[in-house]
Amino acid sequence: MKISLDWVSDFVDLSGIAPERVADRLTMATAEVEGLEVLSRAVDGVVVGHVISVEPLSGAGPDGERLQVATVDCGDRRYHTVCGAPNLSEGMKAPFAPPGVELAGGLRIEAADVAGRRSEGVLCSPRELGMSQWHEGLLECPASLETGAPLARYMPPQDVVIEIDNKSLTHRPDLWGHYAFARELSAIFRRPLRPLPMVDLAQYDRLPAYPLAVDDPEDCPCYGCIEFKVPATVPSPLVIQRRLHALGQRTYNLMVDLTNYVMLELAQPTHAFDGDRVKAIRVARMGCHGPFVTLDGQERAMEPEDLLIWNEREPVALAGIMGGLNSEVEPTTTKVLLESANFKASRVRRTSVRLDLRTESAQRFEKNQPPVNVKLGAARILHLIQEAGVPLEVTSRFTVVGDLKEHFRPITLSPGQLAT
């Protein structure tokens, strides 16, 4: 498991403490640290570019990609650049490196002739910025970012990533997220732990309940969901994207990124369904042998005991493991059904191992996550949507079947049992 100190610092002030000391104290007090990586991003001189036009170019790039000429507004002037990225589109914003800028790996950008056209500068992928190894497309920036603004305004040039030995977390399901490690570091260094910002879900209690049923509470002790309207596939804020890339995750769009982000922050997996294609939820076993196509496009052979999420009579997700292709968030999605649930660990593990589908979500559910995180996960995602500044209209209450186990359990100790 990887922990970003940039991320942890949202919740506990680590200023003045060397990363090596953080790693050493974690090993001594909490979990074994396997390694420490300093992640340097090439953001100096890179600006937020606004692609104002795109035209096709005959010929192909060195890897056979389709080339296009983009006109990029950088505030003080416009540039023309040849680009082969598949997600290049008119109107998008992306990092732009003008001539003279040095990108990751020491690549110095110069004006050059490409396929008979003059190319001035480069629209950047995460790999060219040193964010991660992902190079299959441009890093898409939110439309709200100022055209021509320095990228360093939104992306610090450095992060430190600590790698934790997963075996040392086997019996600590609470430690599969950044906030838990912030809590540990707060105790280790005796620094205050900041509260996790969330919305109050009670404000939506006046709205209709979402149609929801759970066949067997032993399979699913707690299932929560909430429906809302949101531009689901706009780019997520750069703070979200930079942290996901730092941990080796690629980014997709606002809703998919937020579900991954909150899973890595709280250890609570969530899932976003296209709300126009899912009308009612039922949690039930497959009941027979049959096929199911997951988000990765693979057809999986289901067995009767496998637990699935159903849209009335159609399965739409492998419970706790992966969503279905038939209900994924698409470019046209404007209504989302957000799932935040708690599934029986052995049920998830059995299906995950049999299908050889060891997702990040499955790994966390296999560790027996506490049901109270069901509510926290949904509340945190709604807060992050509001913080992103995109329109949000909640259309159902947070509907729950099962026990969130929110009550506190007192623990009686004598002063002599406490170590100073």
N, C-alpha and C positions, 0 to 999 in steps of 0.2 A: 504494500500500500504506500502511496506517495502523499506527502503533506507539503503544501506550499506555505512558506512563512509569510509571504505577502498576504495570503488569505487568512491565516491564523491571526495576523496582526490586526484584523478588523475587530477582534474580540478581546485581545489581551496585548498590552503594550510591551513589546520586546526590545524597545530601543535601549542601546547600550549593552546588549547581550550578544556576544559573537555567536554565529550559527553553529560553530563547532561546540560551544558550551551548551547550547540548546540540545544538540544531538547527544552529547555525553550525559547530560542530566536525564534525558528521556530514557536512555539505555539503563541507567542506574535505577530509575524510579518507576518506569511504566512499561516500556517495550523495547526490544532490541532494534537499534538503528543499523541498517545494512549499508547505507551510503548517503552521501551528501553531494548534491550537484548544484553548482552555480550556473544559473541560466541567464546568459547575456543576450539581450535583444538589440538588434540593429535599428534603432529608431532615430538616431541623430540625422537631421536633414530631411527625414521623410515627413510628408504632409498628407492631410486628408484631401484626396482628389475627387472631383465630381465629374463623372463620365457624362458629357453632354451630347455626344453622338458616337455611333458605331457604324462602320461600313465594312463589308466583306472585302477580303483581299485574295486574289488568285494565288495558288500555291499553298504549300504546307510548311509547318515548322519542322525542326530537326527530329521531333518525335512523332511526326505525322499529324499533329493537331491542326485544326482549322484556324487560319490566321484572320484577324480582323484589325482594322485601324480605328483606334479610339481617340477622340478629342477630349482632353482632360483639363478641366478648369481647376487651377490651384490658387485662385484668389488674386494673386498679383499678375498672373499670365496664364496662357493656355499652351498645352503641349500636345503633340501628336505622337502616339506610341503604337507600335505593332504588338499585338497580344494574342496568345493562343488559349487563354483560359476559357474553359467551357461555360463558366458562370458570368462572363463579361456581358453586361447589358446596359443599354442606355438608361440614364437616370440614377444608376447606382453610385455609391460612394465607396472608395477603397483607398488603401495607402498607396501613395505615389512617391517614387524616388526619382528626383530630377537628376540630370547629368552632374557628376561630381560626387554623388553620395556613395558611401561604401556600405554594402549590405552584408549579411551573414556570410561567413566563409571568406571574407576579404574581397568579395565581388565588387569592383568599382564600376559604377554606371557611367557609360559614355554614350553620346549620340552615335548612331550607326545606321547603315543601310540594311534593311531586312526585306527580302523578296521585292526589291526594287522600290521600296518606300523608306523615307527617312523616319527613324524611330528615335524619339527624344525621351529618355527616361523609361521607367518600368513601373507598371502596376504590380503590386506585391502579393505574394502568397504568404502564409504563415512561415514556411520554411525559409523564404528569402529574408524574413525579418528575424529569424532565429527563435521564433516562438515554439516551433515543433518541427517534425519531419514531414508534416502534411503539405503536399504540393499539387493537389489535384484541382485547385481553383484559387481564386483571389480571396483574400480576407475581406468579407463584406462589412462595411461600417454602417451604423445607424444613420438614417437620413438627417437626424437632428444635429449631427456634428458639423461644426463650422468649416466651410470649404476653405482650404488653405491653412488650416490650423496645424501646428506641429503635432505629429502623432505622439510625441513624448508627453503631451498634455494629458493623454488618456492611457498611456502605457509606460510604466516605469521601465528604465533600461535593464533592470536586473531583478531576479527573484532567486530564492534559494529553495530547492526541493529536497526534502528529507525522505528517504525510503525506509519504511518500517518492515521488519520481518513479519509476514502474515501469521506464521506459526505462533508468535508470541501474543497474537490477538485472538486466538481460538476461543478462549473463554471470556473475552471482553467484547461482546457485541456492541456495547456503547462506544467503542473506540474506532468504529469504521467510518468516522466522519470528522471534518475539521473542527467543528465546534467542541467536540469531546476532547480533542487534543489541546484546544485553547483552554479548556477547563483544567486539564492536567498541568499545563504550563503555568496557569494562574496559581495553582496550589504549590507547584515546585518553586517558583520564583517569588511567591507571595505578592502578586500583582493583581489588581481588581479584574474580574471577568465582566465584560460588557454584556448586557442582555441581547438576545437575538431579536432583531426587529421583525415583527409579524403583524398581520391584520387581526382584528377581533372578529372572528367568524360569527359571533352572536348577532352582529348587525344585520345579517342576512336571514335571521330566523323567521321573519315575516313572509319570506318568499316561499313558493311551493316546494314541497319535498320532491326529490328525484325518484322515479320508479326504481326500486332496488330490493332485491331478495337474495338471501343466502340459504342454500339448501341445507348445509351441514355446518354449524358453528365450530365444530372441531377442525374442519378443513380450513375455515376462515374465521378466526375469532373476532375480527373487526374489519369492516369494509366501509370506507367513507368516500363520498364523491360530491362534486359541486360543478355546476354548469355555468358557463359565462361566454360572452361574446368578446372577441379580441382579435386583432390582426396577427394571427398565430405565426405566420412565416416571415415576418420582418426580421432583419438581423438583430441579434441580442446585443446588449451593451458590451463595449469592449472590455470592461472589467470582468464580465462573465466569460467572454471568449478567451482572454489572455490566460485566465486561471485554468480553464478546461484544457487548453493546449499545453500549458505547463505540466499537466499531469498525464499527457499523452492521449487525451481525448480530442477527437475532431469536433468541429461545430457545424450546426445545421441551420437552425432558425430559433426564434424566440422561445417557443414552447418546448421544443425538444431539448434545447440547451438548458432551459430552466429545470426540467425534470432531472437531467443529468447533474446539474449543479447542486440542487438540493439533496440529491442522493449522496454526493460526495461531501456535503457540508453537514448533514444531519444523520447520515446512514439510513435514511428513510427513502426507499424507492417509491416513485410515483409514475403515473403513465397518463399521457394525453391522448384521448380519442377524438376523432372528428365528430363533433356534436351533431352534425346533420345526418350522419350515417348510423349513429348509435342513439337509440330512442329509450331504451330501458335496460337495466343491468340485472343479470342473474348470475350468481356464483355457484357453479355445479360441476360435477365430474362429467367426463365425456360420455360414459355410459355404454359405449360400443367402440369397436375398432373403426378408424376412419382417418382421412387426411386433414391437415390444417396447414395453411401457408403463413409463415411468420414474416415479420418485417423485412428480413434479409432476403426474401423471395424464395426461401427453401420450403419445399413441401415436407412436412413432418408426419410420421405415422403415429397417430394417437392410439392409446390403449384405454380401456373402459375406466380405469382408476385415475387417469390424469385429470387434474383440476384445471378448468378453463373459466374464462369470463365470457358470458353469453349476452348478445344483443337480442333479447327475446329468445328466438330459437336458433340463432346463428352464432357460432363461437367467434369471438373477436380478439382474444388474447390468451396466451398460456399464463396462468396465474403465477405472478411473482417472477416470471422468467423473461418473456418477450411478447410484445403486442403482435397483432395480426395485420397482414398487408391490406385486408379489406376495411380497416378502420383507421389507417394512419393519417396523421396530419399532412395535408397536401397544400400546394401553393394557393388554392382557392379557399382554404379553411378559414372561416370567420367565427365559428362556434366550437367551443371545446368542452368536452367532459373530462374533468381531471379526477383520476383515481388515486387515492392514497389509502392503502390497505395493509392488513397484517395476515399473513398466510402461515399455515402450519409448516414448520421447518422441514420435517421429514417428508412431507408431501411434495414440497418444492424440490428438495434434494433428489428424491427418487426419479422424478421426471427429468430434471436437469442432467443427471448422470446418464440416464438411459439414452437421452437424445444427444449427449455430448454437447450440450448447449450451456456452457458455464459463463453466464452473463454476470456483470457487476451486480445487477439486481438479485439474481439467484444467490450469489455468495453472501449477500447481506441477510436475506430472508433465512438462509440456512443457519444463521447464527442466533435465531430467536430474538428478533427486534421487539422492543416493548410496544404494546398497542398505543400508548399515549402519543407516539411519534406520528400516528395516522393523522391526527389533528394538526400537529406542529408542521408536518410537511405541506399540507394544503395551505395553512395560514402563511407560511414563509413564501410559497410560490406567489400567492396573490400580492403580498407585499412587494416582491421583486418586480412583478408586472407593473404595479403602480409606480415604483421607483424608476422603471424604464421610460415612463412618460407616454405610454401608448394608451389609446382608448380602452376602457374596460367596463363592461356592463354585466353584472352578475345576475343570472336568471333563475337560480334555484338556491335553496338553503344548502348548507353543508349537511348532507344526509348521511346518517350513520346507522349501520346494523351491527350490533355487537357491543362489547364493553371496551371503552377507551382506557379504563383503569387509571383515571386521573386523580383518584384519591391518594393522599399521602399516607405512607406507612411509618409510624413512629418507631424509632430504634432507641432502646434504653441502654445507656452506657454509664459506667462510673468514671470519675476523673482519673483513676489509676489506670484505666485501659487506654487512655489517650496519650500518644507520644508527642512530645513537644518538638 
